[in-house]
Amino acid sequence: MTRLTQGSDGREWVIRAQMEWRKPATADDFEHDVAASYGPGIAMLLVTITLALVLIVWMPEDVLVPSWIPLALLVLALFFPLRWMLRRPWTVVAETEGDASGERPSERWVGTVRGMFAVRGEMARIAKSIQRQDLPDFDGPLHPVE
């Protein structure tokens, strides 16, 4: 996602966001960032599939399953992957090359926003802040980077 905006001082800002597949590491969660492998998750998925297959195979023939039951099970199975996808962190960057006279220097602001829909709204707020104040809002998720 990329957006161009211009501040009232004449500088052009590029605001871009990129989805992160892994949570960005910070100093706060360094000790908890040790993941052995994906083995336990894969094992639980295999156990769930095996139990579902056993349930289907051992079901008597005269049992009538309502048509909404498979749909409900599908929605339940897709809930967590869909939630995971919609809540991924996005890295948002607002940067400018400065102005032509060299009076205003180039700047780069970086931050993290969580959620696909939240990042769209945050990018709009950042663009409005740049248009009004010539900088992203200090109270927002972006912070200046040297």
C-alpha positions in Angstrom: 0.0 0.0 0.0 1.6 3.3 -1.0 0.2 6.8 -0.8 1.6 10.2 -1.8 0.9 13.4 0.0 2.3 16.9 0.2 2.9 19.0 3.3 2.1 22.7 3.4 5.8 23.4 3.4 6.0 21.9 -0.1 7.8 18.6 0.7 6.4 15.4 -0.9 5.9 12.5 1.5 5.6 8.9 0.5 3.6 6.8 3.0 3.8 3.1 2.5 2.7 0.0 4.4 3.9 -3.6 4.2 2.4 -6.6 5.9 4.9 -8.5 8.1 4.6 -12.3 8.1 6.4 -12.5 11.5 5.9 -10.2 14.4 8.8 -7.6 14.5 11.2 -8.5 17.3 11.5 -5.9 20.0 13.6 -5.7 23.2 10.5 -6.4 25.3 9.8 -9.9 23.9 13.4 -11.0 23.2 13.4 -13.7 25.8 10.1 -15.1 24.5 11.1 -15.1 20.9 12.5 -18.7 21.1 10.3 -21.0 19.0 11.5 -24.6 18.7 9.6 -25.5 15.5 6.2 -25.7 13.9 6.0 -29.4 15.0 3.4 -29.0 17.8 1.0 -27.1 15.5 1.3 -29.6 12.7 0.8 -32.5 15.1 -2.4 -30.9 16.5 -3.7 -30.4 12.9 -3.0 -34.0 12.1 -4.8 -35.2 15.3 -7.8 -33.0 14.4 -8.0 -34.3 10.9 -7.7 -37.9 12.0 -10.5 -37.5 14.6 -12.7 -35.9 12.0 -12.1 -38.8 9.6 -12.8 -41.4 12.3 -16.1 -39.6 13.1 -17.2 -39.7 9.5 -16.1 -43.3 8.8 -17.8 -44.7 12.0 -21.1 -42.7 11.4 -24.0 -45.1 10.9 -25.7 -44.9 7.5 -29.2 -44.0 8.8 -28.0 -40.8 10.5 -29.2 -37.6 8.7 -26.8 -34.7 9.0 -28.4 -31.3 8.6 -26.9 -29.3 5.7 -25.9 -26.5 8.0 -23.6 -28.7 10.1 -20.7 -29.0 7.5 -21.0 -25.3 6.8 -20.7 -24.5 10.5 -17.7 -26.7 10.9 -16.1 -25.0 7.9 -16.7 -21.6 9.4 -15.2 -22.8 12.7 -12.2 -24.3 11.0 -11.5 -21.1 9.0 -12.1 -18.7 11.9 -8.6 -18.7 13.4 -6.6 -18.6 10.1 -8.8 -15.8 8.9 -8.3 -13.9 12.2 -4.6 -14.5 12.0 -4.5 -13.1 8.5 -6.6 -10.0 9.3 -4.6 -9.2 12.5 -1.1 -9.3 11.0 1.2 -6.4 11.9 2.0 -3.9 9.2 5.2 -1.7 9.1 4.2 1.8 8.1 6.9 4.2 6.7 6.5 7.9 6.0 9.5 9.5 4.3 10.5 12.6 2.4 13.5 13.6 0.5 13.3 17.2 1.8 12.7 20.3 -0.3 14.7 21.6 -3.3 16.3 24.5 -1.5 17.8 22.1 1.2 16.2 24.2 4.0 14.1 21.3 5.2 16.0 18.0 5.5 14.9 14.5 4.5 13.0 12.6 7.2 11.9 9.0 7.8 9.3 7.9 10.3 8.6 4.2 11.0 6.0 2.4 13.1 3.9 -0.7 13.4 0.1 -0.9 13.0 -1.9 -4.1 13.7 -4.7 -5.2 11.4 -5.5 -4.8 7.7 -8.4 -2.4 8.2 -6.6 -0.4 10.9 -3.6 0.3 8.7 -5.8 1.9 6.0 -7.3 4.3 8.5 -4.0 5.1 10.1 -2.5 5.9 6.7 -5.3 8.4 6.1 -4.7 10.0 9.5 -0.9 10.2 8.8 -1.6 11.8 5.4 -4.0 14.4 7.0 -1.4 15.1 9.8 1.3 15.7 7.2 -1.0 18.0 5.2 -1.9 20.1 8.3 1.4 20.0 10.4 4.1 19.1 7.8 5.0 16.0 10.0 3.3 12.8 11.1 1.5 13.1 14.5 3.8 12.5 17.4 1.0 10.7 19.3 0.5 8.2 16.5 2.3 5.0 15.8 5.1 6.5 13.8 8.4 7.6 15.3 11.3 9.5 13.7 14.3 7.3 12.7 17.8 8.8 12.5 
